[in-house]
Amino acid sequence: MAVIELTGAGLTPDSLAQIASGAEVMLSADGLEDMRASHDILTTAQSEGQPIYGVTTGLGPLVGKGLSGDAQAEMSRLPIRG
């Protein structure tokens, strides 16, 4: 099975199906740099106390509810756990 390289663009339905079927996934250098830049933006906003949907706030009808540090950590794990 092919190695699927994630670049931040151009992910096809076929590639996604291969990943779901167990294909090896590799993050490109550009993709990793983009991820780091996004992370830096989020951590800066978070440290400044800016509300960030789904990170420092609840989701949907709970968007107006601020989350504590422990709740923020739990919220970040929810998409992974499903």
N, C-alpha and C positions, 0 to 999 in steps of 0.2 A: 504494500500500500504506500502511496506517495506521502511525502511530508508536505503539509500545508503551511505556507508561510503567511502570517498575518502582517499586513502592511498598513492597515487603517483604511484601505480602499480596495474595491474590487472583489470582495468575498462573494462567491457565486453560490447559488443553491446547491450545485453539485459538490463544491468544496465543503459547504456546511454539512451536507449529508455524509461525506467522508469523515469529517470530524466526529459527527454523532456516532459513526460506526467504528470509531476507535483509531482513526488516522493520527499520526504524530503531528503535533502543532508546534510551529516555531514562530517567534516574534521577530520581525525584521529590526535592524538597527534603527531605522527611521521610525518605525512603530513604537519601539521602546522609548526613543527620545520624545515622541509626541505624548506618550503615556506619562513620562516624568514631568513634562511641562504641564499637563492637565492636573496631575497630582499636586504640583507646586501651587497652581492657581487655587485649587480647592483648600489646601492646608493654610494658605495665606488668608483666604476669605474666612475660614473657620476660626483661625487665631484672632481675627479682627472682630469676631462676633457676628458676622453677616449670616443671615438665614440662608441655608442651602437646602432646597427641596430634597427630601429623602435622606439627607445626611444629618442636618441639625434640626430638621422638622419631621413631623409625621408625614404620612402619605394620604392622598385623597382628602376625605373630610377632616382628617387630623392635621392638615397642613399648618394650621395656626398654632399647633401645640409644639412648643420647643422641647427638645430632647436633652436629657442629662448626658454626661460623658459615657456612662455605662450603657444607656439606651442608644446612643449614637453608635457605639461599638457593635451592639446587637443588630441594629438596623443595617449596618454595613455587611453583616454576615447573612442576612435573610435571602438576598438574591442567589447566593451560592447554595444555600440549603434547600431553597425552594419552598 
